[in-house]
Amino acid sequence: MKKITIIGAGLTGLTLGALLARKGHEVTILEKEGRVGGLARTYEFDGQFYDPGPHEFCTDNPVLIEMLKSILGDDFRICHKKAAQFFMRRMIDFPVRPLHFFGQMDKVLILKIMAELVYFRFKNLVCETMDYSFEHWVTNRFGSTMYDLYFKPYTEKVWGIDPSMLDPRTASERIAFNSVFDIILQTLSYSLFNKEQYGSAHSPLKYTFYYARRGIGHLCDKLLEECEAAGCKVELNWELESATIKDSKAHSITSAAGDVQEGFDVLVNTVPITVLNSALDRDDLNTDLRFRSMVFCYLDVPAPELDNFHWIYFPEKKYSFQRITDFSHFNADMTKEGHTGLCAEIACFEEDELWHMDDSKIVEKTIKELLASGLLKSGEGVKGWITREKHAYPLQINGFIEHVATSVEYIKTIPNLVASGRQGLFKYCNMNECMEMAIELADSIDKDKEHSFSLDSTWKGAHNVQIKEKTTKKSEAKKSAPKKSAPKKTSTKSATKSTAKKTTKKKITDA
Ligand SMILES: Cc1cc2nc3c(=O)[nH]c(=O)nc-3n(C[C@H](O)[C@H](O)[C@H](O)COP(=O)(O)OP(=O)(O)OC[C@H]3O[C@@H](n4cnc5c(N)ncnc54)[C@H](O)[C@@H]3O)c2cc1C
C-alpha cells in the first residue's frame, strides 16, 4: 500500500482520493480553500443555491453514470435543458434551429451569410485550408460575416484577446459543429428521427444532462464523505507554496503557513500547473501559460423566472456578462418559492478594473444591463453576491500546447510526481473528463502501471484541426493584442507539430 498525497480538493482530487483510499492506500488531500469542490462548488446565499456557471454534467460513459448514481443516491438528477442566445434583442434557440433562426434575422443578412457559406464550402473542397488560429477555424467553416457578427465579439469577451491569437483547438474543442451544413443536418436528424447523441457527450444538441440536488457542489460534498469514510484525510486551508526535490524525487511540500509534508510515495498535483511550477521554483516554465479569470455575479430575483431557458448566451459586447444561468429551471431545489436564482459570468483578467471593482458596483452594473436587455422586468428587491475565480479558463494562446508539454516533460523527470485534471494539465476540459482522468490515474498508481499524460481533448465532439506554421499572422495578431492582458510571448514554433497527438507516458515510481 502506498502513501499518496494529493494537492487540490476539486473534482479531480476528490475522485482520485476516494478511489485510492477505497483500495486501501494511505491518502491525504491538501486544499487551499476552507471547503472542497474547486470550480465545481455550490454557493448558498440567503437560502438559495448557485453554481459558478451552469455545470451540466454530460457523459455517455456508463461507468461514470453509475458512479454518479451511486455517489448521489436520491440526489441524482436528470435535467432536460433549453438554452438560447440573446442576439440583436432577439432570443435565438441554442442550438440554432435553421427555420427559427431565418425567421428571426434580417433577410439581406441571411442571404449574405448563405452566399459566404457556399463560397467557403466550395473553397474548402478545391483548396487546402489551414486552421492557423481560432479565427481561421471559424471563418473556414462559417464564413466571415458570421465570424464578425457573432464569433469574434463573443470570443473577445470570453477570452480577452483577439481570436487570431487563440489556438484553433479553442474552437474545435468547443464548437460542436464542423460547419453550418453540419448544424442543418444534425438538427434535421433530431427533428425527423429524434436522434440526439451525435457522437458527442457534451454537444449542445444533447438535450439532457446530469446534475445534483442543491447544485453540483453537492457531488463534491458527497465525494468528500466517501473519501473520509474510506480513511482519506482531507486538510483544508492548506495552500501549496513550495516543493523540494531530493535525489531526483519529490521530497517535501510546504504550505503558505509553513506546514511541511513529506514521506509520500506518490505526490499528485491537481492545482494549476503554473502554481506547481512556481512551487518547484520553475517560473521559467510558466511562459505563455496564463489563465482567464472570472467574476461571478449571483442574483436573487423576487419573481418566478427570467425566461424559459436554463442558460442564455450574450455575444454582444454591450453586456459585460457572456452567459446567464437561471437555476430555477434545474429541477434541483435550488431556489425559493416564487424566486429566481441567476448567475452572470463575467470574464476578465486580474489587471482589469472589473476584477478590483466593489462587489456592490458589479451587482448594480449587472442588474442595470439586465434591465436594459428587457429580460429583467424590475430591479426592485433584487439582491446580489459576488465571487471571483482566478484560474477559471486556461488561455489557449497559439503555441500554448508546446509550453504545457514542456512542463509535463519536466514533471515526468520526477518519478514520484504526477499531474492530473483541468488545472494540473492546463486542459480546457469538463467535469466528466476530470473524473475519467482521475479513474485512469487511480488505476495506474494502484497497479504500478505506466500512466499516459494526454493533452488531447477527449471530448467526443472535438474536431480535427489542421495547423501549419504561418508567421505573418502571428505578427499581425501581436499588434492587435491588448498590451496588459495578453501574455508576453507567442510561439508559433509548435504550430507545424500541432496535429500530432500530445500523449506521453511515464511509470509512476514510489519514492
Ligand atoms: C464558468 C465555468 C463553467 C463551467 N461549466 C461546466 C459545465 O457546464 N460542465 C462541465 O462538465 N464542466 C464545466 N466547467 C468545468 C469544471 O468546473 C472543471 O472541469 C472541473 O471542476 C475541474 O476540476 P479540477 O479538480 O481539475 O480543478 P479545480 O476544480 O480547479 O480544483 C483544483 C483545487 O485546487 C485548489 N488549489 C488551487 N491552488 C492551490 C494551492 N496552492 N494549494 C492547495 N490547493 C490549491 C483549488 O482551491 C481547487 O479546490 C466549468 C468551469 C467554469 C470555470
PDBQT file of the ligand as one rigid body, heavy atoms in Angstrom, charges set to zero:
ROOT
HETATM    1  C1  LIG A 601     -17.558  29.181 -15.576  1.00  0.00    +0.000 C 
HETATM    2  C2  LIG A 601     -17.361  27.699 -15.691  1.00  0.00    +0.000 A 
HETATM    3  C3  LIG A 601     -18.405  26.913 -16.128  1.00  0.00    +0.000 A 
HETATM    4  C4  LIG A 601     -18.233  25.533 -16.242  1.00  0.00    +0.000 A 
HETATM    5  N1  LIG A 601     -19.282  24.768 -16.672  1.00  0.00    +0.000 NA
HETATM    6  C5  LIG A 601     -19.119  23.438 -16.810  1.00  0.00    +0.000 A 
HETATM    7  C6  LIG A 601     -20.195  22.634 -17.283  1.00  0.00    +0.000 A 
HETATM    8  O1  LIG A 601     -21.273  23.122 -17.578  1.00  0.00    +0.000 OA
HETATM    9  N2  LIG A 601     -19.974  21.297 -17.387  1.00  0.00    +0.000 N 
HETATM   10  C7  LIG A 601     -18.768  20.721 -17.071  1.00  0.00    +0.000 A 
HETATM   11  O2  LIG A 601     -18.650  19.492 -17.172  1.00  0.00    +0.000 OA
HETATM   12  N3  LIG A 601     -17.738  21.464 -16.648  1.00  0.00    +0.000 NA
HETATM   13  C8  LIG A 601     -17.876  22.802 -16.502  1.00  0.00    +0.000 A 
HETATM   14  N4  LIG A 601     -16.825  23.567 -16.073  1.00  0.00    +0.000 N 
HETATM   15  C9  LIG A 601     -15.516  22.907 -15.844  1.00  0.00    +0.000 C 
HETATM   16  C10 LIG A 601     -15.409  22.218 -14.465  1.00  0.00    +0.000 C 
HETATM   17  O3  LIG A 601     -15.713  23.138 -13.445  1.00  0.00    +0.000 OA
HETATM   18  C11 LIG A 601     -13.961  21.728 -14.287  1.00  0.00    +0.000 C 
HETATM   19  O4  LIG A 601     -13.598  20.918 -15.381  1.00  0.00    +0.000 OA
HETATM   20  C12 LIG A 601     -13.713  20.909 -13.012  1.00  0.00    +0.000 C 
HETATM   21  O5  LIG A 601     -14.457  21.369 -11.933  1.00  0.00    +0.000 OA
HETATM   22  C13 LIG A 601     -12.211  20.978 -12.726  1.00  0.00    +0.000 C 
HETATM   23  O6  LIG A 601     -11.866  20.189 -11.601  1.00  0.00    +0.000 OA
HETATM   24  P1  LIG A 601     -10.343  20.097 -11.103  1.00  0.00    +0.000 P 
HETATM   25  O7  LIG A 601     -10.362  19.330  -9.847  1.00  0.00    +0.000 OA
HETATM   26  O8  LIG A 601      -9.479  19.589 -12.201  1.00  0.00    +0.000 OA
HETATM   27  O9  LIG A 601      -9.898  21.617 -10.841  1.00  0.00    +0.000 OA
HETATM   28  P2  LIG A 601     -10.429  22.621  -9.698  1.00  0.00    +0.000 P 
HETATM   29  O10 LIG A 601     -11.877  22.474  -9.511  1.00  0.00    +0.000 OA
HETATM   30  O11 LIG A 601      -9.906  23.954 -10.023  1.00  0.00    +0.000 OA
HETATM   31  O12 LIG A 601      -9.696  22.081  -8.388  1.00  0.00    +0.000 OA
HETATM   32  C14 LIG A 601      -8.403  22.457  -8.013  1.00  0.00    +0.000 C 
HETATM   33  C15 LIG A 601      -8.380  22.646  -6.492  1.00  0.00    +0.000 C 
HETATM   34  O13 LIG A 601      -7.064  23.051  -6.123  1.00  0.00    +0.000 OA
HETATM   35  C16 LIG A 601      -7.149  24.052  -5.133  1.00  0.00    +0.000 C 
HETATM   36  N5  LIG A 601      -5.922  24.837  -5.132  1.00  0.00    +0.000 N 
HETATM   37  C17 LIG A 601      -5.541  25.813  -6.005  1.00  0.00    +0.000 A 
HETATM   38  N6  LIG A 601      -4.327  26.293  -5.651  1.00  0.00    +0.000 NA
HETATM   39  C18 LIG A 601      -3.922  25.591  -4.581  1.00  0.00    +0.000 A 
HETATM   40  C19 LIG A 601      -2.744  25.616  -3.779  1.00  0.00    +0.000 A 
HETATM   41  N7  LIG A 601      -1.743  26.474  -3.995  1.00  0.00    +0.000 N 
HETATM   42  N8  LIG A 601      -2.642  24.723  -2.734  1.00  0.00    +0.000 NA
HETATM   43  C20 LIG A 601      -3.663  23.844  -2.467  1.00  0.00    +0.000 A 
HETATM   44  N9  LIG A 601      -4.792  23.799  -3.190  1.00  0.00    +0.000 NA
HETATM   45  C21 LIG A 601      -4.934  24.658  -4.238  1.00  0.00    +0.000 A 
HETATM   46  C22 LIG A 601      -8.383  24.855  -5.536  1.00  0.00    +0.000 C 
HETATM   47  O14 LIG A 601      -8.897  25.600  -4.449  1.00  0.00    +0.000 OA
HETATM   48  C23 LIG A 601      -9.322  23.749  -6.012  1.00  0.00    +0.000 C 
HETATM   49  O15 LIG A 601     -10.140  23.269  -4.966  1.00  0.00    +0.000 OA
HETATM   50  C24 LIG A 601     -16.973  24.939 -15.928  1.00  0.00    +0.000 A 
HETATM   51  C25 LIG A 601     -15.922  25.745 -15.495  1.00  0.00    +0.000 A 
HETATM   52  C26 LIG A 601     -16.102  27.103 -15.367  1.00  0.00    +0.000 A 
HETATM   53  C27 LIG A 601     -14.966  27.959 -14.890  1.00  0.00    +0.000 C 
ENDROOT
TORSDOF 0
